[in-house]
């Protein structure tokens, strides 16, 4: 039943879009979780965090979400599709997470570069 509801929400989310307009579906997390990103990083996800949906898999039981160029998988039942009314807040939340993630990647890169210089 939940997969049918999700499918209907996906269809409804695409209806108002005009030709050529990109539609991005966001979900919010319903509980805290630690996720392993496709780049190997571990990331603490908090209840209420919002992320864009890349796709659903395994009969809509899992959802692939995006953080910058990395992706991660969470159980679909631990997410809720963001309504159009909630979208501005969801995008702001995602941008804050994105900024934190990018700063963390830059810091890890900087630390690795500095430790490499120290070994020379």
C-alpha positions as CSV (number, residue, x, y, z in Angstrom):
1,X,0.0,0.0,0.0
2,X,2.8,2.4,0.9
3,X,4.5,1.8,-2.5
4,X,1.3,2.7,-4.3
5,X,1.0,5.9,-2.2
6,X,4.6,6.7,-3.0
7,X,4.0,6.1,-6.7
8,X,1.0,8.4,-6.7
9,X,3.0,11.1,-4.9
10,X,5.7,10.8,-7.5
11,X,3.2,11.1,-10.3
12,X,1.5,14.1,-8.6
13,X,4.8,15.8,-8.1
14,X,5.6,15.7,-11.8
15,X,2.1,16.9,-13.1
16,X,2.5,20.6,-12.5
17,X,5.9,20.7,-14.3
18,X,5.9,22.2,-17.7
19,X,7.9,20.7,-20.6
20,X,11.6,20.8,-20.0
21,X,11.3,21.8,-16.3
22,X,13.4,19.8,-13.9
23,X,11.4,18.2,-11.0
24,X,13.2,17.4,-7.9
25,X,11.5,15.3,-5.2
26,X,12.7,15.8,-1.6
27,X,12.2,13.5,1.4
28,X,12.6,14.2,5.1
29,X,14.1,11.6,7.4
30,X,11.7,10.4,10.1
31,X,14.5,9.3,12.5
32,X,18.2,9.7,13.2
33,X,20.5,7.4,11.2
34,X,24.2,6.9,10.3
35,X,24.6,6.5,6.5
36,X,27.5,5.4,4.5
37,X,27.9,7.6,1.5
38,X,29.0,6.4,-1.9
39,X,32.3,8.2,-1.4
40,X,33.0,6.1,1.7
41,X,32.3,8.8,4.2
42,X,30.0,8.1,7.2
43,X,27.5,10.8,7.8
44,X,25.2,11.4,10.8
45,X,21.7,12.1,9.5
46,X,19.3,13.7,11.9
47,X,15.5,13.3,12.1
48,X,14.0,16.1,9.9
49,X,17.0,16.4,7.5
50,X,15.9,16.7,3.9
51,X,17.6,15.3,0.8
52,X,16.7,15.1,-2.9
53,X,15.6,11.7,-4.2
54,X,17.8,10.0,-6.9
55,X,15.6,6.9,-7.2
56,X,13.7,4.1,-5.5
57,X,14.9,0.5,-5.6
58,X,13.8,-2.9,-4.4
59,X,10.1,-2.4,-5.0
60,X,10.2,1.0,-3.4
61,X,11.4,-0.4,-0.1
62,X,14.7,1.6,-0.3
63,X,15.3,5.1,-1.5
64,X,18.6,6.5,-2.9
65,X,19.2,10.0,-1.7
66,X,21.8,12.6,-2.7
67,X,24.3,14.7,-0.8
68,X,26.5,16.7,-3.2
69,X,27.8,14.2,-5.7
70,X,27.6,11.3,-3.2
71,X,24.5,9.1,-2.7
72,X,23.3,6.9,0.1
73,X,20.5,4.4,0.7
74,X,17.9,4.5,3.5
75,X,14.7,2.4,4.0
76,X,11.8,4.1,2.4
77,X,9.6,3.7,5.5
78,X,12.1,6.0,7.4
79,X,11.3,8.8,5.0
80,X,8.4,11.0,4.1
81,X,8.0,12.9,0.8
82,X,8.1,16.7,1.3
83,X,5.0,18.5,0.3
84,X,5.1,21.5,-2.1
85,X,4.3,23.8,0.9
86,X,7.3,22.4,2.8
87,X,9.7,22.6,-0.1
88,X,11.5,25.9,0.6
89,X,12.3,24.8,4.1
90,X,13.5,21.4,2.8
91,X,15.8,23.0,0.3
92,X,17.2,25.3,3.0
93,X,17.8,22.3,5.2
94,X,19.5,20.4,2.4
95,X,21.8,23.4,1.6
96,X,22.9,23.6,5.2
97,X,23.7,19.9,5.2
98,X,25.5,20.3,1.9
99,X,27.6,23.2,3.2
100,X,28.6,21.1,6.2
101,X,29.5,18.1,4.0
102,X,31.5,20.2,1.6
103,X,33.4,21.9,4.4
104,X,34.2,18.4,5.9
105,X,35.4,17.1,2.6
106,X,37.7,20.1,2.2
107,X,39.0,19.7,5.7
108,X,39.8,16.0,5.2
109,X,41.5,16.8,1.9
110,X,43.5,19.6,3.6
111,X,44.6,17.3,6.4
112,X,45.6,14.5,4.0
113,X,47.6,17.0,1.9
114,X,49.4,18.4,5.0
115,X,50.2,15.0,6.4
116,X,51.6,14.1,2.9
117,X,53.9,17.1,3.0
118,X,55.0,16.2,6.5
119,X,56.3,12.8,5.3
120,X,58.5,14.4,2.6
